[in-house]
């Protein structure tokens, strides 16, 4: 027994600071620098841009506070997979784990790594200008995709060398991007040449959209159309696809609960501190956008890169582009590392339950699940080559919120069904906090189902494909037992 305790304590190499850095580093990728353009095109007013980010912030922090109760009850590696399995049974846990491997975790790794490649191309234009390595019809493989794959495989390799290396990398890169974001916020108010705040807020609570496209799907700057009633709600839901996706992955810290010191307390602290800090930073960055650019400047920033245009306003076109490219490269590199580090622990936990490849089960000599890391990395690399990661992520935002809702509902469900379970931490303002998340999440999902079905059914179908796979695995296990 004593040896077991020593082994567990030796595994726990991540403290509260490391956990908070993992939360913040996994959340802050490229989204905050880009998605405000789409939000502005959907709603057309400074007030509504802020409202979307405030709603997203309330959702995110409410979910993190609610997850805290589950993390204290089940302080094991696997996090959300474990919570769903323990609360609703193995099939629900498997469907989440399947979705995580198929697209949620790996698709995020691919998309953020490609964002790293695209911003690297600002500094090395030859990456943009080079002919595709392979092209057949609309499908092509570019050097940017190859760079993304190199980054994924490099970070996977570093994380197979032990938690210490991944932790150090995470802390350095997350610390760097937090400092850089704070710098951007301060300079965005001090050094911009023109102030558009009053103009952007002059539209009040009027909502407008500007989403017309030509036959090729390119946006047309054709003038703003006033929208009202249910159209505003549809616009909010569509706008929130980007803000929600920019604010996920905080739950990654729950995946590594087995390696966190005093997980019953430090996991929830990491989530609440990390999500609150990031959502405040996001809101302040959007204040900078509204201060530095008019609504056309935000809505139609080239390639949606609002932050690049703002940086050019602050530092001038040449230096501003370089400054922002470096910031996004730091941000995306650290984000990929955090997601790579955490995700493999879920697949290892699934393997222990007989729900994933047996090879993912064992740790290497450095005490980390190397084969699980490589499986995750290789599939993410395949998604990079597919060129479909962006579409996959649009589709999966709905499913991510759906799983968040099921998990948050699990807090209420367990309070009713298993009130006797030990709860070292209890959800703050229960049941108000989980109910707030469930109401906002339900409204988001229902509005997407009504107005933006392209964001809903494909992701749902990907996850539901896990049902026959689960039944097949169970049948094989039963046959083996007989």
TAPEGI-V215723 format. One record per pair of residues at least 24 apart in sequence whose ideal C-beta (glycine too) atoms are under 8 Angstrom apart, sorted by sequence separation. I is the first residue (numbers start at 1). J is the second residue. D is the distance in Angstrom with one decimal. If there is no record, write none. Layout:
BEGIN
i = <I;I>
j = <J;J>
d = <D;D>
END
This chain:
BEGIN
i = <120;207;250;344;345;348;207;250;344;347;409;117;118;209;408;117;120;345;117;207;247;250;344;347;344;347;408;409;114;117;408;114;116;117;247;344;116;247;344;405;340;343;404;405;408;114;117;113;116;247;113;246;340;405;340;404;405;110;113;113;243;402;401;405;110;109;401;402;401;398;398;398;398;397;398;402;395;394;395;399;394;395;398;399;397;398;395;396;399;395;399;396;392;395;392;221;29;221;219;30;29;30;256;29;30;249;252;256;259;252;255;258;255;30;201;210;249;252;253;256;200;249;252;255;252;255;203;197;196;197;200;196;199;200;163;185;195;196;199;188;196;189;194;196;200;178;182;185;188;189;192;181;185;188;192;184;196;185;189;178;185;188;181;184;188;355;192;355;194;354;193;192;188;192;184;191;354;191;184;188;184;187;184;108;108;184;25;28;181;180;22;25;245;14;18;21;25;28;13;21;24;28;177;180;13;46;49;180;18;22;25;245;248;14;18;21;28;177;241;244;251;13;17;21;24;46;47;176;177;45;46;245;47;241;244;46;47;48;173;177;244;268;45;47;173;176;44;45;48;265;45;173;174;264;265;45;173;264;44;45;172;44;45;43;44;170;173;174;43;44;169;43;44;42;170;41;169;170;41;42;41;80;83;166;170;79;79;79;80;81;166;167;79;80;166;78;79;78;79;41;77;79;155;159;163;77;78;158;44;77;78;55;76;77;155;159;75;76;77;151;155;159;71;74;52;56;67;152;156;51;55;59;151;155;159;64;71;122;48;52;56;60;64;67;48;52;56;59;75;152;43;75;53;56;57;60;48;52;56;43;71;72;75;42;43;71;72;42;72;42;43;71;72;42;71;68;69;122;123;39;68;71;122;244;38;67;122;123;38;39;65;68;122;123;38;39;64;67;68;160;162;163;240;119;120;161;162;163;36;65;119;123;160;162;237;35;64;65;161;237;241;34;35;64;160;119;120;159;35;64;119;160;233;237;238;31;35;61;64;236;237;241;31;63;64;116;115;116;119;160;234;238;31;32;61;159;160;233;237;238;241;31;60;61;237;31;116;234;29;115;116;156;234;238;60;61;156;234;27;60;113;27;29;112;116;156;27;156;27;57;155;26;27;56;57;112;113;26;112;153;57;152;26;53;56;57;23;26;109;112;152;153;23;53;54;152;22;23;53;109;22;108;109;149;152;50;53;19;22;105;109;149;50;148;149;49;50;106;105;145;49;50;145;19;49;105;14;18;145;100;46;141;14;15;16;12;13;14;15;100;101;11;12;14;19;23;27;100;140;11;12;13;19;22;23;27;139;12;20;32;46;49;97;16;19;20;23;24;28;32;36;45;97;12;15;19;23;27;44;22;23;16;20;21;24;28;32;36;97;16;20;24;19;23;40;44;101;94;20;93;40;41;97;40;41;97;93;37;94;36;37;93;37;90;37;81;90;38;79;80;37;78;79;82;109;113;37;77;78;81;85;109;35;37;77;81;34;36;78;106;110;114;34;77;78;105;109;110;113;33;34;77;78;33;34;76;106;107;110;33;101;106;109;110;32;33;101;105;114;107;106;101;111;110;111;103;111;107;111;107;108;107;103;107;103;33;103;104;103;33;33;104;104;99;30;33;99;30;29;30;28;29;99;30;28;29;28;29;96;27;25;26;25;25;26;25;26;92;22;26;88;22;84;22;87;84;88;80;84;87;83;88;84;87;80;83;87;70;67;70;63;66;67;70;73;66;69;63;70;63;66;62;73;73;73;72;73;72;72;69;71;11;69;103;68;69;69;68;103;102;66;69;102;65;65;99;102;65;99;102;98;66;98;99;65;66;95;98;95;62;66;95;98;62;94;95;98;62;63;62;94;95;91;94;59;58;59;62;91;94;90;59;58;59;55;59>
j = <144;231;274;368;369;372;232;275;369;372;434;143;144;235;434;144;147;372;145;235;275;278;372;375;373;376;437;438;144;147;438;145;147;148;278;375;148;279;376;437;373;376;437;438;441;148;151;148;151;282;149;282;376;441;377;441;442;148;151;152;282;441;441;445;152;152;444;445;445;445;448;449;455;455;456;460;454;454;455;459;455;456;459;460;459;460;458;459;462;459;463;462;459;462;462;296;108;300;300;112;112;115;341;115;116;335;338;342;345;339;342;345;343;119;290;299;338;341;342;345;290;339;342;345;343;346;295;290;290;291;294;291;294;295;259;281;291;292;295;285;293;287;292;294;298;277;281;284;287;288;291;281;285;288;292;285;297;287;291;281;288;291;285;288;292;470;310;473;313;473;313;313;310;314;307;314;477;315;310;314;311;314;314;248;249;327;170;174;327;327;170;173;393;163;167;170;174;177;163;171;174;178;327;330;164;197;200;331;170;174;177;397;400;167;171;174;181;330;394;397;404;167;171;175;178;200;201;330;331;200;201;400;203;397;400;203;204;205;330;334;401;425;203;205;331;334;203;204;207;424;205;333;334;424;425;206;334;425;206;207;334;207;208;207;208;334;337;338;208;209;334;209;210;209;337;209;337;338;210;211;211;251;254;337;341;251;252;253;254;255;340;341;254;255;341;254;255;255;256;219;255;257;333;337;341;256;257;337;224;257;258;236;257;258;336;340;257;258;259;333;337;341;254;257;236;240;251;336;340;236;240;244;336;340;344;250;257;308;235;239;243;247;251;254;236;240;244;247;263;340;232;264;243;246;247;250;239;243;247;235;263;264;267;235;236;264;265;236;267;238;239;267;268;239;268;267;268;321;322;239;268;271;322;444;239;268;324;325;241;242;268;271;325;326;242;243;268;271;272;364;366;367;444;324;325;366;367;368;242;271;325;329;366;368;443;242;271;272;368;444;448;242;243;272;368;328;329;368;245;274;329;370;443;447;448;242;246;272;275;447;448;452;243;275;276;328;328;329;332;373;447;451;245;246;275;373;374;447;451;452;455;246;275;276;452;247;332;450;246;332;333;373;451;455;278;279;374;452;246;279;332;247;249;332;336;376;248;377;249;279;377;249;250;279;280;335;336;250;336;377;282;377;252;279;282;283;250;253;336;339;380;381;252;282;283;381;252;253;283;339;253;339;340;381;384;283;286;253;256;339;343;384;286;384;385;286;287;343;343;384;289;290;385;260;290;346;256;260;387;343;290;385;259;260;261;258;259;260;261;346;347;258;259;261;266;270;274;347;387;259;260;261;267;270;271;275;387;261;269;281;295;298;346;266;269;270;273;274;278;282;286;295;347;263;266;270;274;278;295;274;275;269;273;274;277;281;285;289;350;270;274;278;274;278;295;299;356;350;277;350;298;299;355;299;300;356;353;298;355;298;299;355;300;353;301;346;355;304;345;346;304;345;346;349;376;380;305;345;346;349;353;377;304;306;346;350;304;306;348;376;380;384;305;348;349;376;380;381;384;305;306;349;350;306;307;349;379;380;383;307;375;380;383;384;307;308;376;380;389;383;383;379;389;389;390;383;392;389;393;392;393;393;392;396;393;324;395;396;396;327;328;399;400;396;328;331;399;331;331;332;331;332;403;335;334;335;335;336;403;335;334;335;335;337;338;338;339;406;338;342;406;341;403;342;407;406;410;403;407;410;407;413;410;413;407;410;414;407;407;410;404;407;408;411;414;408;411;407;414;408;411;408;421;422;423;423;424;424;425;423;425;367;425;459;425;426;427;427;462;462;427;430;463;427;428;462;465;429;463;466;463;433;465;466;433;434;463;466;464;433;437;466;469;434;466;467;470;436;437;437;469;470;467;470;436;436;437;440;470;473;470;440;440;441;440;444>
d = <7.6;7.8;6.0;7.7;6.6;4.6;4.7;5.0;5.1;4.5;7.2;8.0;5.9;6.0;4.8;3.8;6.2;7.6;6.8;6.3;7.7;7.6;4.0;6.6;4.3;6.5;4.9;6.3;6.6;4.2;6.1;6.5;7.4;4.5;7.2;7.8;6.4;6.8;5.3;7.2;7.0;5.3;7.3;5.8;7.6;4.5;7.5;3.8;5.7;7.2;7.4;7.1;6.9;4.4;6.8;6.4;6.9;7.0;5.0;5.1;8.0;7.8;5.1;7.5;7.4;6.0;5.9;6.2;6.0;6.1;5.4;8.0;5.5;6.3;4.5;7.8;7.5;7.4;6.2;4.1;5.6;7.6;5.3;6.1;7.4;7.0;4.1;4.3;7.5;3.9;5.4;7.3;7.9;7.3;7.9;7.0;7.9;5.7;6.9;6.2;4.5;3.7;7.1;6.7;7.8;7.7;6.1;5.3;7.7;6.2;4.2;6.9;6.5;7.4;7.4;6.1;7.3;7.8;7.0;5.3;4.7;6.0;3.7;4.6;7.1;5.0;7.6;5.6;6.9;4.8;6.6;6.6;5.7;5.7;5.7;7.5;6.0;6.9;7.8;7.9;5.9;7.9;7.7;4.6;7.9;7.9;7.5;4.7;7.9;6.7;6.2;5.4;6.2;3.2;4.4;6.9;7.5;7.7;6.0;7.3;5.6;6.2;6.5;6.6;5.7;7.7;7.7;6.4;7.6;7.1;6.4;5.2;6.1;6.1;7.4;4.8;5.9;7.8;7.6;6.3;7.2;5.2;7.8;7.8;6.5;7.1;5.2;7.5;7.6;4.7;5.8;6.5;6.2;6.8;5.3;5.6;3.6;5.8;4.8;4.9;5.4;7.8;6.8;6.7;6.4;7.5;7.9;7.8;7.3;7.8;7.7;5.0;5.6;6.2;6.5;4.5;7.4;5.1;6.4;5.5;8.0;6.8;7.5;7.1;6.7;3.5;6.5;5.1;4.4;7.5;4.6;7.5;7.0;4.9;7.4;6.8;6.3;7.8;5.8;6.0;6.3;5.2;4.0;5.8;7.9;7.4;6.8;7.1;5.6;7.0;7.3;5.8;5.2;4.3;6.9;6.0;2.9;6.9;7.9;5.9;7.9;6.2;6.7;5.1;3.1;6.5;6.5;7.5;7.1;5.9;7.5;6.8;6.4;5.4;5.5;6.4;5.2;5.5;5.3;6.8;5.6;5.3;7.6;6.4;6.6;6.1;7.7;7.6;5.8;7.9;7.7;7.9;2.7;7.5;4.3;8.0;4.3;6.5;7.7;7.4;6.8;6.0;7.8;7.4;7.8;6.5;7.5;7.6;5.2;5.7;7.9;7.5;5.7;3.3;5.7;5.6;5.2;6.0;7.2;6.8;4.9;5.2;5.5;7.9;6.3;6.2;6.4;6.6;5.7;7.6;6.9;7.4;6.2;4.9;7.5;6.0;6.5;7.9;7.8;5.0;4.2;4.7;8.0;6.6;7.5;5.8;5.8;7.8;3.7;7.2;7.5;5.1;5.8;7.8;7.4;6.8;7.7;5.4;5.3;5.1;7.0;4.6;6.8;4.5;7.0;7.7;7.3;7.8;7.4;5.2;5.7;4.0;6.2;4.2;5.4;7.2;7.7;5.7;6.6;4.2;3.0;7.3;7.1;7.2;6.7;7.4;7.9;5.4;8.0;6.3;7.8;6.2;3.8;7.5;5.1;6.5;7.9;6.0;6.6;6.5;3.9;7.0;5.9;7.8;7.3;5.6;6.4;6.2;7.9;7.9;4.8;7.9;6.8;6.0;7.7;3.1;4.0;5.9;7.9;5.7;7.4;7.6;6.0;5.3;6.1;4.2;5.9;6.6;7.5;7.7;5.3;4.2;7.8;3.5;7.6;6.4;5.6;7.0;4.4;7.2;5.1;7.3;7.8;8.0;8.0;7.6;7.0;5.8;7.0;5.4;5.9;6.6;6.0;5.4;5.1;5.6;7.4;5.5;6.1;5.2;5.7;2.9;5.0;5.5;6.5;7.9;4.0;7.0;7.2;5.0;5.8;5.2;3.6;7.8;8.0;6.3;6.2;7.3;7.6;5.8;7.1;6.2;7.9;5.0;6.9;7.3;7.3;3.5;5.6;3.6;7.9;4.0;5.3;7.3;7.8;5.0;5.3;6.5;5.2;5.8;7.1;5.4;4.4;7.7;7.9;6.6;4.8;7.6;5.8;7.3;5.2;6.6;7.3;5.8;7.0;5.5;6.3;5.0;5.4;5.3;5.0;5.8;6.3;4.5;7.1;7.2;5.5;5.0;7.2;6.3;7.6;5.2;6.5;4.8;7.4;6.1;7.9;7.6;4.1;5.1;7.7;7.7;6.2;5.6;6.7;7.6;6.4;7.7;7.4;6.9;4.8;6.1;5.2;7.6;7.6;7.8;5.8;4.7;5.2;6.0;6.1;6.5;5.8;6.7;5.6;5.3;7.1;8.0;7.5;5.7;6.1;8.0;6.6;7.0;5.9;7.2;6.6;4.7;7.5;7.9;7.3;7.6;6.0;4.7;7.3;4.8;7.5;4.7;6.1;5.4;5.9;7.5;7.1;7.7;7.0;3.1;2.8;4.8;6.2;7.6;6.5;5.7;4.9;7.8;6.2;7.6;5.7;5.6;4.7;6.2;4.7;5.4;7.6;7.6;5.8;7.4;7.7;7.3;7.7;7.8;4.5;4.6;6.4;4.1;7.8;7.0;7.7;6.0;5.1;6.0;5.8;7.5;7.2;7.0;5.1;5.0;7.2;6.5;7.7;7.8;4.0;6.6;6.7;6.5;7.4;7.3;7.9;4.7;5.4;6.1;7.3;7.8;7.4;5.2;7.8;6.4;4.7;5.2;8.0;6.1;4.9;6.1;6.0;7.0;3.3;6.7;4.0;7.6;6.4;6.5;6.7;5.3;7.4;6.8;7.5;7.3;4.8;7.7;4.0;3.8;8.0;4.2;7.9;4.6;7.5;7.5;7.2;8.0;6.5;5.7;5.7;6.9;4.4;4.1;6.2;7.6;8.0;5.2;5.3;4.5;6.8;5.5;5.0;6.4;7.8;7.3;8.0;5.7;5.4;7.9;5.6;7.3;6.2;7.5;5.7;7.6;6.1;6.7;6.2;5.3;5.6;5.5;7.2;7.8;7.6;3.8;6.3;7.9;5.4;7.7;4.7;6.2;6.1;7.1;3.8;4.1;5.5;7.0;5.3;6.8;7.1;7.2;7.5;6.8;7.9;6.7;6.8;7.1;6.1;4.0;5.6;7.8;6.9;6.2;5.8;6.0;5.9;7.0;6.7;6.4;5.4;7.9;7.4;6.3;7.5;4.6;5.2;7.9;7.8;5.8;5.0;7.8;5.9;6.9;5.9;6.3;7.6;4.2;3.9;6.0;7.6;6.4;5.9;7.6;5.2;5.9;4.6;6.6;5.9;5.8;5.2;7.8;7.8;5.9;5.2;6.6;7.8;7.9;4.3;7.7;6.9;5.8;7.7;6.7;5.1;4.5;5.7;3.5;7.8;5.1;6.2;4.7;6.4;7.2;6.3;7.1;7.5;4.9;5.1;4.1;8.0;7.0;7.6;4.7;8.0;6.8;5.9;7.8;5.5;7.7;7.9;5.0;6.9;6.6;6.3;7.9>
END
